[in-house]
Amino acid sequence: MEKRNTEIVDQKVENAMKTTCEKVEKTYAAVVSVEKSTELKNKKIEQTAAKTANHYIKECFRIQGVPEDPSRTKIENIVPTTNEVSEILNLIGAKPNTVEMKRLGKFNAERNKPRTLLVTVSNAHEAKITLARSHECREELNKKDIYIMPALSKEDSIRENLILKKKRELLSEVVPREQIKIRNLELFNDGSKV
């Protein structure tokens, strides 16, 4: 009888161990699953953040050549009057829903060149249409020394400044202006990449 009781106790212990092992395995599987889903959520958050950053750039465009009023104060000149921008946009036949406008860079009253405007519109489609129309009306805008371009990220803006610096160096070396072209943030001299 003792032998039988020992067998029953052994079997109960074995069953309890199996049950505990199964619970541990299920718990481990659940933890791994949560870790994987957390990893996926983090990746989605990072992707969304990257898209949002890129989306901001797509909803903006730059306008160069809009004069700054010397009678306005430094703070007033940060935000141009909507009439100035509306005139330009009416000239090209675009009427985007403008959300925000601001000038880029520091104000300098002695500088004769106006600062670039960054215009944010309500969606990327309006910005794309405005840029397309500005390209069609490029000759009219160039006569007024006004240029409408896509907005750049900080990295591309730094890259653009370096390219413009190289362009000025080439011009100072008496390279004819007609030979120098900038396409997609790359500098070309007589058809060859610099």
Salt bridges, closest charged atoms under 4 A:
GLU59 OE2 - HIS55 NE2 2.68
GLU68 OE1 - ARG103 NE 3.91
GLU68 OE1 - ARG115 NH2 2.90
GLU160 OE1 - ARG62 NH1 3.16
GLU186 OE2 - LYS193 NZ 3.28
